[in-house]
Amino acid sequence: MARNARYDRQVALEKAMNLFWERGYSGASMKQIEQALDMRPGSIYATFGNKDGLFGEALTAYAQQGGAELREHLAGHSSMLDGLQSYLRLVGRQSSKEEVPPSRACMIVKTLLEASNTNAAIAEQANAILNTIEQALTDLLEQARIQGELMPDTNCGRLARFLQAQLIGLRSFAQRDVSPEQIAELADDMAATLDQFRARH
């Protein structure tokens, strides 16, 4: 029974993540949450505490999912820099697909924009997650610098912020009424800018 309960909880969390990703924290009513999770109010509160607790776990799950996707993608490349460039292009392709559920924009950034002036705790969590992602990118770039892929004087922290801004911008740009080809071209241009940091051999 315990195993089934953990599985059901994970399924419910995935459904909550998709609902919040699409509608945001304020845009998802408790009635919609109950319907999406197929759970009664009492079960939701018993499992997740309250709406804030559920949203916090959903946001964490989204971040973990994105981190796992990046690690899996980079594992398929012998070069860290090549892998990051390829990942930018992947994000461009994913963001240009009409069927991408449930939103092209990053859930973390959407949360930060929504909650900055309305829910300090949620905004703080979103900021903390973005800081963690920035540090993870810094560590990856530092690894690439040590391995000789980047120029020795590369400021990896600064480059990580630049790369994070590109990823955020790419996903946000895809919200516009633009063609998949234009999004793919933008991703190619963003990926190409990383070449200026590549070590000359």
PERA-V631060 format. One record per residue. N is the residue number from 0. RES is the residue in one small letter. PSI is psi in whole degrees, -180 to 180 (* if undefined). Layout:
BEGIN
N|RES|PSI  N|RES|PSI
END
This chain:
BEGIN
0|m|-41  1|a|-39  2|r|-43  3|n|-38  4|a|-42  5|r|-40  6|y|-46  7|d|-38  8|r|-41  9|q|-40  10|v|-44  11|a|-40  12|l|-39  13|e|-42  14|k|-39  15|a|-41  16|m|-46  17|n|-39  18|l|-49  19|f|-37  20|w|-40  21|e|-45  22|r|-16  23|g|174  24|y|-52  25|s|-31  26|g|-12  27|a|110  28|s|162  29|m|-35  30|k|-42  31|q|-38  32|i|-45  33|e|-43  34|q|-43  35|a|-40  36|l|-13  37|d|47  38|m|148  39|r|157  40|p|-43  41|g|-38  42|s|-37  43|i|-47  44|y|-36  45|a|-32  46|t|-41  47|f|-4  48|g|-68  49|n|-174  50|k|-41  51|d|-42  52|g|-43  53|l|-44  54|f|-43  55|g|-43  56|e|-38  57|a|-41  58|l|-41  59|t|-42  60|a|-40  61|y|-46  62|a|-42  63|q|-39  64|q|-43  65|g|-40  66|g|-41  67|a|-38  68|e|-43  69|l|-47  70|r|-42  71|e|-40  72|h|-45  73|l|-29  74|a|-21  75|g|7  76|h|136  77|s|-25  78|s|127  79|m|-44  80|l|-42  81|d|-40  82|g|-41  83|l|-39  84|q|-43  85|s|-36  86|y|-40  87|l|-44  88|r|-36  89|l|-45  90|v|-39  91|g|-44  92|r|-44  93|q|-41  94|s|-21  95|s|-8  96|k|127  97|e|-29  98|e|3  99|v|118  100|p|154  101|p|3  102|s|147  103|r|-30  104|a|156  105|c|130  106|m|-36  107|i|-45  108|v|-42  109|k|-40  110|t|-44  111|l|-44  112|l|-40  113|e|-41  114|a|-10  115|s|-39  116|n|8  117|t|-29  118|n|94  119|a|-39  120|a|-44  121|i|-41  122|a|-39  123|e|-41  124|q|-44  125|a|-43  126|n|-42  127|a|-40  128|i|-43  129|l|-37  130|n|-40  131|t|-42  132|i|-43  133|e|-42  134|q|-38  135|a|-41  136|l|-40  137|t|-44  138|d|-41  139|l|-43  140|l|-37  141|e|-38  142|q|-43  143|a|-37  144|r|-44  145|i|-35  146|q|-2  147|g|11  148|e|-31  149|l|156  150|m|142  151|p|-31  152|d|14  153|t|129  154|n|98  155|c|-33  156|g|-44  157|r|-42  158|l|-35  159|a|-42  160|r|-40  161|f|-46  162|l|-41  163|q|-41  164|a|-36  165|q|-45  166|l|-44  167|i|-46  168|g|-39  169|l|-46  170|r|-35  171|s|-41  172|f|-34  173|a|-14  174|q|-21  175|r|164  176|d|76  177|v|163  178|s|155  179|p|-34  180|e|-39  181|q|-38  182|i|-42  183|a|-40  184|e|-41  185|l|-42  186|a|-40  187|d|-43  188|d|-42  189|m|-44  190|a|-39  191|a|-29  192|t|-24  193|l|-19  194|d|-26  195|q|-16  196|f|-3  197|r|138  198|a|142  199|r|124  200|h|*
END
